[in-house]
Amino acid sequence: MPQKAAGDVLQVSAAALAGVRYLLGWIKVLRDKVENRMNAVLRAVYRNGVFVPETGCALPENSQVELIVQGPIVVPPSVANPQERARIRKRVVERMRQNPVPAGAPRFSREQLHDRR
């Protein structure tokens, strides 16, 4: 078998990858059983500082769980009154007009604006 150098691509068949995924799945199942963990997806509503499940669950009282929150991407506005929102929008536009970007200001590239570190 020839030696592989750093950066060489290792070709693996789809069947081999499927076998590895299968084994990794079983390793996770066994690890969860050893650690006595239960994996379930529950839907809940956050109300008055508490997550209230929408369905029942078979957990003993005072069980500790790991909570992964996948909430709405859009956050509702803190100001709901339409007149107040219009007043705020007007103030923002006025401030933008009072402080225009100078004509000779440098223009940033997309990469500079979205610098990911």
C-alpha distances in whole Angstrom, upper triangle without the diagonal:
4,7,9,13,16,17,14,15,13,14,15,17,21,21,18,20,24,22,22,25,27,25,27,30,30,30,32,35,34,35,38,39,39,40,43,43,44,42,45,46,50,52,55,57,58,62,64,61,59,57,58,56,57,56,56,54,53,53,55,58,56,53,50,48,46,47,45,48,47,51,52,51,54,57,60,63,65,68,69,72,72,75,73,70,72,74,70,69,72,72,68,69,72,70,67,70,71,68,67,63,65,64,62,60,56,54,51,48,46,43,46,48,45,43,41,40
4,6,10,13,14,12,13,12,13,15,18,22,22,20,22,25,24,23,26,28,27,28,31,32,31,34,36,36,36,39,41,40,42,44,44,45,43,46,47,50,52,55,57,58,62,64,61,60,57,59,57,58,57,57,55,55,54,56,59,57,54,51,49,46,48,45,48,47,50,52,50,54,56,59,62,64,67,68,71,71,74,72,69,71,72,69,67,70,70,66,67,70,68,65,68,69,66,64,61,62,62,60,57,53,52,49,45,44,41,44,46,43,41,39,38
4,7,10,12,10,12,11,14,16,19,23,23,21,22,25,24,23,26,28,27,27,31,32,30,32,35,35,35,38,40,39,40,43,42,44,42,45,46,49,51,53,56,56,60,62,59,57,55,57,55,56,56,56,53,53,53,55,57,55,52,49,47,44,46,43,46,45,49,50,48,52,54,58,60,62,65,66,69,69,72,70,67,69,70,67,65,68,68,64,65,68,65,63,66,67,63,62,59,60,59,57,55,51,49,46,43,42,39,41,43,41,39,36,35
4,7,8,6,8,8,11,14,17,21,22,19,19,23,23,21,24,26,25,25,29,30,28,30,33,33,33,36,38,37,38,41,40,41,40,42,43,46,48,50,53,53,57,58,55,54,52,54,52,54,53,54,51,51,50,53,55,53,49,47,44,42,43,40,43,42,45,46,45,48,50,54,56,58,61,62,66,66,68,66,63,65,66,63,61,64,64,60,61,64,62,59,62,63,60,58,55,56,56,54,51,48,46,43,40,38,35,38,40,37,35,32,31
4,6,6,9,10,14,16,20,23,25,22,22,25,25,23,26,29,27,27,30,32,30,32,35,35,34,37,39,39,39,42,41,43,41,43,44,47,48,51,53,53,56,58,55,54,52,54,53,54,54,55,52,52,51,53,55,53,50,47,45,42,43,40,42,42,45,46,44,47,49,53,55,57,60,61,65,64,67,65,62,63,65,61,60,63,62,58,59,62,59,57,60,61,57,56,52,53,53,51,48,45,43,40,37,36,33,35,37,35,32,30,29
4,6,9,11,14,17,20,23,25,22,21,25,25,23,24,28,27,25,29,31,29,30,34,34,33,35,38,37,37,40,39,40,39,41,41,44,46,48,50,49,53,55,52,51,49,51,50,51,51,52,50,50,49,51,53,51,47,44,42,39,40,37,39,39,42,43,41,44,46,50,52,53,56,58,61,61,63,61,58,60,61,58,56,59,58,55,56,58,56,53,56,57,54,52,49,50,50,48,45,42,40,37,34,33,30,32,34,31,29,27,25
4,6,9,13,15,19,21,23,21,20,23,24,22,23,27,26,25,28,30,29,30,33,34,33,35,38,37,37,40,39,40,38,40,40,43,44,46,48,48,52,53,50,50,47,50,49,50,50,51,48,49,48,50,52,50,47,44,41,38,39,36,38,37,40,41,38,42,44,47,49,51,54,55,59,59,61,59,56,57,59,55,54,57,56,52,53,56,53,51,54,55,51,50,47,48,47,45,43,39,38,34,31,30,27,29,31,29,27,25,24
4,6,10,13,16,19,21,19,18,22,23,21,22,26,25,25,28,30,29,30,33,34,33,35,38,38,38,41,39,40,38,40,40,44,45,47,49,49,53,55,52,52,49,51,50,51,50,51,49,50,49,51,53,52,48,45,43,39,40,37,39,38,41,42,40,43,46,49,51,53,56,58,61,61,63,61,58,60,61,58,56,59,59,55,56,58,56,54,56,58,54,53,49,51,50,48,46,42,40,37,34,32,30,32,34,31,30,28,27
4,6,9,13,15,18,15,15,19,20,18,19,23,23,22,25,27,26,28,31,32,31,33,36,36,36,39,37,38,36,37,38,41,42,45,47,47,51,53,51,50,47,49,47,48,48,49,46,47,47,49,51,50,46,44,41,38,38,35,37,36,39,40,38,41,44,47,50,52,55,56,59,59,61,60,56,58,60,56,55,58,58,54,55,58,56,53,56,57,54,52,49,51,50,49,46,42,40,37,34,32,29,32,34,31,29,27,27
4,6,10,13,15,12,12,16,16,15,17,20,20,20,23,24,24,25,28,29,29,31,33,34,34,37,35,36,34,36,36,40,42,44,47,47,51,53,50,49,46,48,46,47,47,47,45,45,45,48,50,48,45,42,40,37,38,35,37,36,39,40,39,42,45,48,51,53,56,57,60,60,63,61,58,60,61,58,57,60,60,56,57,60,58,55,58,60,57,55,52,54,53,52,49,46,43,40,37,35,32,35,36,33,32,29,29
4,7,10,12,10,10,14,15,14,16,19,19,19,22,24,24,26,28,29,29,32,34,34,35,37,36,36,34,36,36,40,41,44,46,47,51,54,51,50,47,48,46,47,46,47,45,45,45,48,50,49,45,43,40,37,38,36,37,36,39,40,39,42,45,48,51,53,56,57,60,60,63,61,58,60,62,59,57,60,60,57,57,61,59,56,59,61,58,56,53,55,54,53,51,47,45,41,38,36,33,36,38,34,34,31,31
4,7,8,6,7,10,11,11,13,15,16,16,19,21,21,23,25,26,26,29,31,31,32,34,33,33,31,33,33,37,39,42,44,45,49,52,49,48,45,46,44,44,43,44,42,42,42,45,47,47,43,41,38,35,36,34,36,34,38,39,38,41,44,47,50,53,55,56,59,59,62,61,58,60,62,59,57,60,60,57,58,61,59,57,60,62,59,57,54,56,56,55,52,49,46,43,40,37,35,38,39,35,35,32,32
4,5,5,6,9,10,11,13,14,16,17,19,20,21,23,25,26,27,29,31,32,33,35,33,33,31,32,33,37,38,42,44,46,49,52,50,48,45,46,43,43,42,43,41,41,42,45,47,47,43,41,38,36,37,34,36,35,38,39,38,42,45,48,51,53,56,56,60,60,63,62,58,60,62,59,58,61,61,58,59,62,61,58,61,63,60,59,56,58,58,57,54,51,48,45,41,39,37,40,41,37,37,34,34
4,5,5,6,9,10,10,12,14,15,16,18,20,21,23,24,26,27,29,30,31,33,31,31,28,29,30,33,35,38,41,43,46,49,47,45,42,43,40,40,39,40,38,39,39,42,45,44,41,39,36,34,34,32,34,32,35,36,36,39,42,45,48,50,53,53,57,57,60,59,56,58,60,57,55,59,59,56,57,60,59,56,59,61,59,57,55,57,57,56,53,50,47,44,41,38,36,39,40,36,36,33,34
4,5,5,6,9,10,10,12,14,15,17,18,20,21,23,24,26,27,29,30,31,30,30,28,29,30,34,36,39,42,44,47,50,48,46,42,43,40,40,39,40,37,38,38,41,44,44,40,39,36,34,35,32,35,33,37,38,38,41,44,47,50,52,55,55,59,59,62,61,58,60,62,60,58,62,62,59,60,63,62,59,62,64,62,60,58,60,60,59,57,53,51,47,44,41,39,42,43,39,39,36,36
4,5,5,6,9,10,11,12,14,15,16,18,20,21,22,24,26,27,28,30,29,29,27,29,30,34,36,39,42,43,47,50,47,45,42,43,40,41,40,40,38,38,38,41,43,43,39,38,35,33,34,32,34,33,37,38,38,41,44,47,50,52,55,56,59,59,63,61,58,60,62,60,58,62,62,59,60,63,61,59,62,64,61,60,57,60,60,59,56,53,50,46,43,41,38,41,42,38,38,35,35
4,5,5,6,9,10,10,12,14,15,17,18,20,21,23,24,26,27,28,27,27,24,26,27,31,33,36,39,40,44,46,44,42,39,40,37,38,37,37,35,35,36,38,41,40,37,35,32,30,31,28,31,29,33,34,34,38,40,43,46,49,52,52,55,56,59,57,54,57,59,56,54,58,58,55,56,59,58,55,58,60,58,56,54,56,56,55,53,49,47,43,40,37,35,38,38,35,34,31,31
4,5,5,6,9,10,11,12,14,15,17,18,20,21,23,24,26,27,25,25,23,24,25,29,31,34,37,39,42,45,43,41,37,38,35,36,34,35,33,33,33,36,39,39,35,34,31,29,30,28,30,29,32,34,34,37,40,43,46,48,51,51,55,55,58,57,54,56,59,56,54,58,58,55,56,60,58,56,59,61,59,58,55,58,58,57,54,51,49,45,42,39,37,40,40,36,36,33,34
4,5,5,6,9,10,11,12,14,15,17,18,20,21,23,24,25,24,24,23,25,26,30,32,36,39,40,44,47,44,42,39,39,37,37,35,36,33,33,33,36,39,39,35,34,31,29,30,29,31,31,34,36,36,40,42,45,48,50,54,54,57,58,61,60,57,59,61,58,57,61,61,58,59,63,61,59,62,64,61,60,58,61,61,60,57,54,51,48,45,42,40,43,43,39,39,35,35
4,5,5,6,9,10,10,12,14,15,16,18,20,21,22,24,23,23,21,24,25,29,31,34,37,39,42,45,42,40,37,38,35,36,35,35,32,32,32,35,38,37,33,32,29,27,28,27,29,29,32,34,34,38,40,43,46,48,52,52,56,56,59,58,55,57,59,56,55,59,59,56,57,60,59,57,60,62,59,58,56,58,58,58,55,51,49,45,42,39,37,40,40,36,36,32,32
4,5,5,6,9,10,11,12,14,15,17,18,20,21,22,21,21,18,20,22,25,28,31,34,35,39,41,39,37,34,35,32,33,31,32,29,29,29,32,35,34,31,29,26,24,25,23,26,25,29,31,31,35,37,40,43,45,48,49,52,53,56,55,52,54,56,53,52,56,56,53,54,58,56,54,57,59,57,56,54,56,57,56,53,50,47,44,41,38,36,38,38,35,34,31,31
4,5,5,6,9,10,11,12,14,16,17,19,20,21,20,19,18,20,21,25,28,31,34,36,39,42,40,37,34,35,32,32,31,31,28,28,28,31,34,34,30,29,26,25,26,25,27,27,30,33,33,37,39,42,45,47,50,50,54,55,58,57,54,56,58,56,55,58,59,56,57,60,59,57,60,62,60,59,57,60,60,59,56,53,51,47,44,41,39,42,42,38,38,34,34
4,5,5,6,9,10,10,12,14,15,16,18,20,19,19,18,21,23,26,29,32,36,37,40,43,40,38,35,36,33,34,32,32,29,28,28,31,34,33,30,28,26,25,26,25,28,28,32,34,35,38,40,43,47,48,52,52,56,56,60,58,55,58,60,57,56,60,60,57,58,62,60,58,62,63,61,60,58,61,61,60,57,54,52,48,46,42,40,43,43,39,38,35,34
4,5,5,6,9,10,10,12,14,15,16,18,17,17,16,19,20,24,27,30,33,34,37,40,37,35,32,33,30,32,30,30,27,27,26,29,32,31,27,26,23,21,23,22,25,25,29,31,32,35,37,40,43,45,48,49,53,53,57,55,52,55,57,54,53,57,57,53,55,58,57,55,58,60,57,57,55,57,58,57,54,51,49,45,43,39,37,40,39,36,35,31,31
4,5,5,6,9,10,11,13,14,15,16,15,15,13,16,17,21,24,27,30,32,35,38,35,33,30,30,28,29,27,27,24,24,24,26,29,29,25,24,21,20,21,20,23,23,27,29,30,34,35,38,42,43,47,47,51,52,55,53,51,54,55,53,52,56,56,53,54,58,56,55,58,60,57,57,55,58,59,58,55,52,49,46,43,40,38,41,40,36,36,32,32
4,5,5,6,8,10,11,12,14,15,14,15,14,17,19,23,26,29,32,34,37,39,37,34,31,32,29,30,28,27,24,23,23,26,29,29,25,24,22,21,23,22,26,26,30,32,33,37,38,41,45,46,50,50,54,55,58,56,54,57,59,56,55,59,59,56,58,61,60,58,62,63,61,60,58,61,62,62,58,55,53,49,47,44,42,44,44,40,39,36,35
4,5,5,6,9,10,10,12,14,13,15,14,18,20,24,27,29,33,34,37,39,36,34,31,32,29,31,29,28,25,24,24,26,29,28,24,23,21,20,22,22,25,26,30,33,33,37,38,41,45,46,49,50,54,55,58,56,54,57,58,55,55,59,58,55,57,61,59,57,61,62,60,59,57,60,61,60,57,54,52,48,46,43,41,43,43,39,38,34,33
4,5,5,6,9,10,10,12,11,11,11,14,17,20,23,25,29,30,33,35,33,30,27,28,26,27,26,25,22,21,21,23,26,25,21,20,17,16,18,18,22,22,26,29,30,34,35,38,41,42,46,46,50,51,54,52,50,53,55,52,51,55,55,52,54,57,56,54,58,59,57,57,55,58,59,58,55,52,50,46,44,41,39,41,40,36,36,32,32
4,6,5,6,9,10,10,9,10,10,13,16,19,22,25,29,30,33,35,33,30,27,28,25,26,24,23,20,19,19,21,24,24,20,19,17,17,19,19,23,23,27,30,31,35,36,39,42,43,47,47,51,52,55,54,51,54,56,53,53,57,57,54,56,59,58,56,60,61,59,59,57,60,62,61,58,55,53,49,47,44,42,44,43,39,39,35,35
4,5,5,6,9,9,10,11,12,16,19,22,26,28,31,32,35,37,35,32,29,30,27,29,27,26,22,20,20,22,25,24,21,20,19,19,21,22,25,26,30,33,34,38,39,42,45,46,49,50,54,55,58,56,54,57,59,56,56,60,59,57,59,62,60,59,63,64,62,62,60,63,64,63,60,57,55,52,50,46,44,46,46,42,41,37,37
4,5,5,6,8,8,11,12,16,19,21,25,27,30,31,34,35,33,30,28,29,26,29,27,25,22,21,19,21,23,23,19,18,16,16,19,20,23,25,28,32,33,36,37,40,43,44,47,48,52,53,56,54,52,55,57,54,54,58,57,55,57,60,58,57,60,62,59,59,58,60,62,61,58,55,53,49,47,44,42,44,43,40,39,35,34
4,5,5,6,5,7,8,12,15,18,21,23,27,27,30,32,30,27,24,25,23,25,23,22,18,17,16,17,20,19,16,15,13,13,16,17,21,22,26,29,31,34,35,37,40,41,45,45,49,51,54,52,50,53,55,52,52,56,55,53,55,58,56,55,59,60,58,58,57,60,61,61,57,55,53,49,47,44,42,44,43,39,39,35,34
4,5,5,6,8,10,14,17,20,23,25,29,30,32,34,32,29,26,27,24,26,24,22,18,16,15,17,20,20,16,16,15,16,19,20,24,25,29,32,34,37,38,40,44,44,48,48,52,54,57,55,53,56,58,55,55,59,59,56,58,61,60,59,63,64,62,62,60,63,65,64,61,59,56,53,51,48,46,47,47,43,42,39,38
4,5,8,11,13,17,20,22,26,28,31,32,34,36,33,30,28,29,27,29,27,25,21,19,18,18,21,21,17,17,16,17,20,22,25,27,31,34,36,39,39,42,45,46,49,50,54,56,58,56,55,58,59,56,57,60,60,57,60,63,61,60,64,65,62,63,61,64,66,65,61,59,57,53,52,49,47,48,47,44,43,39,38
4,6,9,12,15,18,20,24,25,28,28,31,32,29,27,25,26,24,27,25,23,19,18,16,16,19,17,14,13,13,14,17,19,23,25,28,32,33,36,36,39,42,42,46,47,51,52,55,53,51,55,56,53,54,57,57,54,57,60,58,57,61,62,59,60,58,61,63,62,59,57,55,51,50,47,45,46,45,41,40,37,36
4,7,10,13,17,18,22,23,27,27,30,31,28,25,23,24,22,24,22,20,16,14,12,13,16,15,12,12,12,13,17,19,22,25,28,31,33,36,36,39,42,42,46,46,50,52,55,53,51,55,56,53,54,57,57,55,57,60,58,58,61,62,60,61,60,63,64,64,60,58,56,53,51,48,46,48,46,43,42,39,38
4,7,10,13,15,19,20,23,24,27,28,26,23,20,21,19,21,20,18,14,13,11,13,15,15,11,10,9,10,13,15,19,21,24,27,29,32,33,35,38,39,42,43,46,48,51,49,48,51,52,50,50,54,53,51,54,56,55,54,58,59,57,57,56,59,61,61,57,55,53,49,48,45,43,44,43,40,39,36,35
4,6,10,12,16,17,21,22,25,27,25,21,19,19,16,18,16,15,11,10,9,12,15,15,11,11,9,10,13,14,17,19,22,25,28,31,31,33,37,37,41,41,44,46,49,48,46,49,51,48,49,52,52,50,52,55,54,53,57,58,56,57,56,59,61,61,57,55,53,49,48,44,43,44,43,39,39,36,36
4,7,10,13,16,19,21,24,26,24,21,18,18,15,17,15,15,11,12,11,14,17,17,13,13,10,10,11,12,15,16,19,22,24,28,28,31,34,35,38,38,42,44,47,45,43,47,48,46,46,50,50,47,50,53,51,50,54,55,54,54,53,56,57,58,54,52,50,46,45,41,40,41,40,36,37,33,33
4,6,10,13,16,18,21,24,22,19,15,15,12,13,12,12,9,10,11,14,16,17,14,14,10,11,11,11,13,14,17,20,23,26,26,28,32,33,36,36,40,41,44,43,41,44,46,44,44,48,48,46,48,51,50,49,53,54,53,53,52,55,57,57,54,52,49,46,44,41,40,41,40,36,37,34,34
4,7,10,13,16,19,22,20,17,14,14,10,11,10,11,10,12,13,16,18,18,16,15,12,11,10,10,11,11,14,17,19,22,23,25,28,30,33,32,36,38,41,40,38,41,43,40,40,44,45,42,45,48,47,46,49,51,50,50,49,52,54,54,51,49,47,43,42,38,38,39,37,34,35,32,32
4,6,10,13,15,19,17,14,11,10,7,8,7,9,8,11,12,15,16,17,15,15,12,12,10,10,11,11,13,16,19,21,22,23,27,28,31,30,34,35,39,38,36,39,41,39,39,43,43,41,44,47,46,45,49,50,49,49,49,52,54,55,51,50,47,44,43,40,39,40,38,35,36,33,34
4,7,10,13,16,16,13,9,9,6,6,7,10,10,14,15,18,18,19,17,17,14,14,11,11,10,10,11,13,16,18,19,20,23,24,27,27,30,32,35,34,32,36,38,36,36,40,40,38,40,44,43,42,46,47,46,47,47,50,52,53,49,48,45,43,42,38,38,39,37,34,35,32,34
4,7,9,13,12,9,6,5,4,5,8,10,11,15,15,18,17,17,16,16,14,14,11,11,10,11,10,13,16,18,17,18,21,22,25,24,28,30,33,32,30,34,36,34,34,38,38,37,39,42,41,41,44,46,45,46,46,49,51,52,49,48,45,43,42,38,38,39,37,34,35,33,34
4,6,10,10,8,6,5,6,7,10,13,15,18,18,20,19,19,19,18,16,16,13,13,11,11,10,12,15,16,15,15,18,19,22,21,24,27,30,28,27,31,32,30,31,35,35,34,36,39,39,39,42,43,43,44,44,47,49,51,47,46,44,42,41,38,38,39,36,33,35,33,34
4,7,6,6,4,6,9,10,14,16,17,20,19,21,19,19,19,18,16,16,12,13,10,12,10,12,15,15,14,14,17,17,20,20,23,26,28,27,26,29,31,29,30,33,33,32,35,37,37,37,40,41,41,42,42,46,48,49,45,45,43,40,40,37,37,37,34,32,34,32,32
4,6,5,6,7,10,12,15,17,18,21,20,22,20,19,20,19,18,18,15,16,14,15,13,15,18,18,15,15,17,16,19,19,22,25,27,26,25,29,30,28,30,33,33,32,35,38,37,38,41,42,41,43,43,47,49,51,47,47,45,43,43,40,40,40,37,35,36,35,35
4,6,8,9,13,15,18,19,21,23,22,23,20,19,21,20,20,20,17,18,16,18,16,17,20,20,17,16,18,16,19,19,22,25,27,25,25,29,30,28,30,33,33,32,35,37,37,38,41,42,41,43,43,47,50,51,47,47,46,43,44,41,41,41,38,36,37,36,36
4,7,9,13,15,18,19,20,22,21,21,19,17,18,17,17,17,14,16,14,16,15,17,19,19,17,17,18,17,20,21,24,27,29,27,27,30,31,29,31,34,33,32,36,38,36,37,41,41,41,42,43,46,49,50,46,46,44,42,42,39,39,39,36,34,35,33,33
4,6,10,12,15,15,16,19,17,18,16,14,15,15,14,15,12,14,13,15,14,17,20,20,18,19,21,20,23,23,27,29,32,30,29,33,34,32,33,37,36,35,38,41,40,40,44,44,44,45,45,49,51,52,49,48,46,44,44,41,41,40,38,36,36,34,35
4,6,9,12,13,13,16,15,17,15,14,14,14,12,13,10,12,10,13,12,15,18,19,17,18,21,21,24,24,27,30,33,31,30,34,35,33,34,37,37,36,39,41,40,41,44,45,44,45,45,49,51,52,48,48,46,43,43,39,39,39,37,34,35,33,33
4,6,9,10,11,15,14,16,14,15,15,15,14,15,12,14,13,15,14,16,20,21,19,20,23,23,25,25,28,31,34,32,31,35,36,34,36,39,39,38,41,43,43,43,46,48,47,48,48,52,54,55,51,51,48,46,45,42,42,43,40,37,38,36,37
4,5,7,8,12,12,14,14,15,14,15,13,14,12,14,13,14,14,17,20,22,21,21,25,25,28,27,31,33,36,35,34,37,39,37,38,41,42,40,43,45,45,45,48,50,49,50,49,53,55,56,53,52,49,46,46,42,42,43,40,38,39,36,37
4,7,10,13,14,17,17,18,18,18,16,17,15,16,15,15,15,17,20,21,21,21,25,25,28,27,30,32,35,34,33,36,38,37,37,41,42,40,43,46,45,45,48,50,49,50,50,54,55,57,53,52,50,47,46,43,43,44,41,38,40,38,39
4,7,10,12,15,16,17,17,18,16,17,16,17,16,17,17,20,23,25,25,25,28,29,32,31,34,36,39,38,37,40,42,41,41,45,45,44,46,49,49,49,52,53,53,53,53,57,58,59,56,55,52,50,49,45,45,46,44,41,42,39,40
4,7,9,12,13,15,14,16,15,17,16,18,18,19,20,22,26,28,27,28,31,32,34,33,37,39,42,41,40,43,45,43,44,48,48,47,49,52,51,51,55,56,55,56,56,59,61,62,59,57,55,52,51,48,47,48,46,43,44,41,42
4,6,9,11,13,11,13,12,14,14,16,17,19,20,23,26,28,28,29,33,33,36,35,39,41,44,43,42,45,47,45,45,49,49,48,50,53,52,52,56,57,56,56,56,60,61,62,59,57,55,52,51,47,47,48,46,42,43,40,41
4,7,9,12,10,13,12,15,16,18,20,22,24,27,30,32,32,33,36,36,39,39,42,45,48,46,45,49,50,48,49,53,53,51,54,57,56,55,59,60,59,60,59,63,64,65,61,60,58,54,53,50,49,50,48,45,45,42,42
4,6,8,6,9,9,13,14,17,19,21,23,26,29,32,31,32,35,35,39,38,42,44,47,46,44,48,49,47,48,52,52,50,53,55,54,54,58,59,58,58,58,61,63,64,60,59,56,53,52,49,48,49,47,44,44,41,41
4,6,6,9,11,15,16,20,21,24,26,29,32,34,33,35,38,37,40,40,44,46,49,47,46,50,51,49,50,54,54,52,55,57,56,56,60,61,60,61,60,64,66,66,62,61,59,56,55,52,51,51,49,46,46,43,43
4,6,9,11,15,16,20,21,24,25,29,32,34,32,33,36,35,39,39,42,45,47,45,45,48,49,47,49,52,52,50,53,56,55,55,58,59,58,59,59,62,65,65,61,60,58,55,55,52,51,51,49,46,46,43,43
4,6,9,13,14,18,20,23,24,28,30,32,31,32,35,34,37,38,41,44,46,44,43,47,48,46,47,51,50,49,52,54,52,53,56,57,56,57,57,60,62,63,59,58,56,53,53,50,48,49,47,44,44,41,40
4,6,10,12,16,18,21,23,26,29,31,30,32,35,34,38,38,41,44,47,45,44,47,48,46,47,51,50,48,51,54,52,52,56,57,55,56,56,59,61,61,58,56,55,51,51,48,46,47,45,42,42,39,38
4,7,9,13,16,19,21,25,27,29,28,30,33,32,36,37,40,43,45,43,42,45,46,44,45,48,48,46,49,51,50,50,53,54,52,53,53,56,58,58,54,53,51,48,47,44,43,43,42,39,38,35,34
4,6,10,12,16,18,22,24,26,26,28,31,31,34,35,38,41,43,41,40,43,45,42,43,46,46,44,47,49,48,47,51,52,50,51,50,54,56,56,52,50,49,45,44,41,40,41,39,36,36,32,32
4,7,10,13,16,19,21,24,23,26,29,29,33,33,37,39,42,40,38,41,43,40,40,44,43,41,44,47,45,45,48,49,47,48,47,50,52,52,49,47,45,42,41,38,36,37,35,32,32,29,28
4,6,10,12,16,18,20,20,22,25,25,29,30,33,35,38,36,34,38,39,36,37,41,40,38,41,43,42,42,45,46,45,45,45,48,50,50,46,45,43,40,39,36,35,35,33,30,30,27,27
4,7,9,13,15,18,18,20,23,24,28,29,32,34,37,35,33,36,38,35,35,39,38,36,38,41,40,39,43,44,42,43,42,45,47,47,43,42,40,36,35,32,31,32,30,27,27,24,24
4,6,10,11,14,14,17,20,21,24,25,29,30,33,31,29,32,34,31,31,35,35,33,35,38,37,36,40,41,40,40,39,43,45,45,41,40,38,35,34,31,30,31,28,26,26,24,24
4,7,9,12,13,15,19,20,24,24,28,29,32,30,28,31,33,30,30,34,34,31,34,37,36,35,38,40,38,38,38,41,43,43,40,38,36,33,32,29,28,29,27,24,25,23,24
4,6,9,9,12,15,17,20,20,24,25,28,27,24,28,29,27,27,31,31,29,31,34,33,32,36,37,36,36,36,40,41,42,39,38,35,32,32,28,28,29,26,24,25,23,25
4,5,7,9,13,15,18,18,21,22,26,24,22,25,27,24,24,28,28,26,28,31,31,30,33,35,34,34,34,37,39,40,37,36,33,31,30,27,27,28,25,23,25,23,25
4,6,10,12,15,18,18,22,22,25,24,21,23,26,23,22,26,26,24,26,29,28,27,30,32,31,31,30,34,35,36,33,32,30,27,26,23,24,24,21,19,21,20,22
4,6,9,12,14,15,18,18,21,20,17,20,22,19,19,22,23,21,23,26,25,24,28,30,29,29,29,33,34,35,32,32,29,27,27,24,25,25,22,20,23,22,24
4,6,9,12,12,16,17,20,18,15,19,20,18,18,21,22,20,22,25,24,24,27,29,28,29,29,33,35,36,33,32,30,28,28,25,27,26,23,22,24,23,25
4,6,9,9,12,14,17,15,13,16,18,16,16,20,20,19,21,24,24,24,27,29,28,29,30,34,36,37,34,34,32,31,31,28,29,29,26,25,27,27,29
4,5,6,10,11,14,12,9,13,14,12,13,16,17,16,18,21,21,21,24,26,26,27,28,31,34,35,33,33,31,30,30,28,30,29,25,25,27,27,29
4,6,9,12,13,11,10,14,14,12,14,17,17,16,19,21,21,22,25,26,26,27,29,32,35,37,34,34,33,31,33,30,32,31,27,27,29,29,31
4,6,8,10,7,7,10,11,10,11,14,15,15,17,19,20,21,23,24,25,27,28,32,35,37,34,35,33,32,34,32,33,32,29,29,31,31,33
4,6,9,8,7,11,12,12,13,16,17,17,19,21,22,23,25,27,28,29,31,34,37,39,36,37,36,35,36,33,35,35,31,31,33,33,36
4,6,5,6,9,10,11,12,14,16,17,19,20,21,23,25,26,27,29,31,35,37,39,37,38,37,36,37,35,38,37,33,33,36,36,38
4,5,5,6,9,10,10,12,14,15,16,18,20,21,23,24,26,27,29,33,35,38,35,37,35,35,36,34,37,36,32,32,35,36,39
4,5,5,6,9,10,11,13,14,15,17,19,20,21,23,25,26,29,32,34,37,35,37,36,36,37,36,38,37,33,34,37,38,40
4,5,5,6,9,10,11,12,14,15,17,19,20,21,23,25,27,31,33,36,33,35,34,34,35,34,36,35,31,32,35,36,38
4,5,5,6,9,10,11,12,14,15,17,18,20,21,23,25,28,31,33,31,32,31,31,32,31,33,32,28,29,32,32,35
4,5,5,6,9,10,11,12,14,15,17,18,20,21,24,27,29,32,30,32,31,31,32,31,34,33,29,30,33,34,37
4,5,5,6,9,10,11,13,14,16,17,19,20,23,26,29,32,30,32,31,31,33,32,35,33,29,31,33,35,37
4,5,5,6,9,10,11,12,14,15,17,19,21,24,27,29,27,29,28,28,30,29,31,30,26,27,30,31,33
4,5,5,6,9,10,11,12,14,16,17,19,22,25,27,25,27,26,26,28,27,29,28,24,26,28,30,33
4,5,5,6,9,10,11,12,14,16,19,22,24,27,25,27,27,27,29,29,31,30,26,28,31,33,35
4,6,5,6,9,10,11,12,14,17,20,23,26,24,26,26,26,29,28,31,29,26,27,30,32,34
4,5,5,6,9,10,11,12,15,18,21,23,21,23,22,23,25,25,27,25,22,24,26,28,30
4,5,5,6,9,10,11,13,17,19,22,20,22,21,22,25,24,27,25,22,24,27,29,32
4,5,5,6,9,10,14,16,19,22,21,23,23,24,27,27,30,28,25,27,29,32,34
4,5,5,6,9,12,15,17,20,18,21,21,22,25,25,27,25,22,25,27,29,31
4,5,5,6,9,12,15,17,16,18,18,19,22,22,24,22,19,22,24,27,29
4,5,6,9,12,14,17,16,19,19,21,23,24,27,25,22,25,27,30,33
4,6,10,12,14,17,16,19,20,22,25,26,28,26,23,27,28,31,33
4,7,9,12,14,13,16,17,18,22,23,25,22,20,23,25,28,30
4,6,9,11,10,13,14,16,19,21,23,21,19,22,24,27,29
4,6,8,7,10,10,13,16,18,20,17,16,19,21,25,27
4,5,5,9,11,14,17,19,22,19,18,22,23,27,28
4,6,9,10,14,17,19,21,19,19,22,24,28,30
4,6,9,12,15,19,20,18,18,22,23,26,28
4,6,9,13,16,17,15,15,18,19,23,25
4,6,10,13,14,12,12,16,16,20,22
4,7,10,12,10,10,13,15,18,21
4,7,8,6,6,10,11,15,17
4,5,5,6,9,10,13,16
4,5,5,6,8,11,15
4,6,5,6,9,11
4,5,5,9,11
4,6,9,12
4,6,10
4,6
4
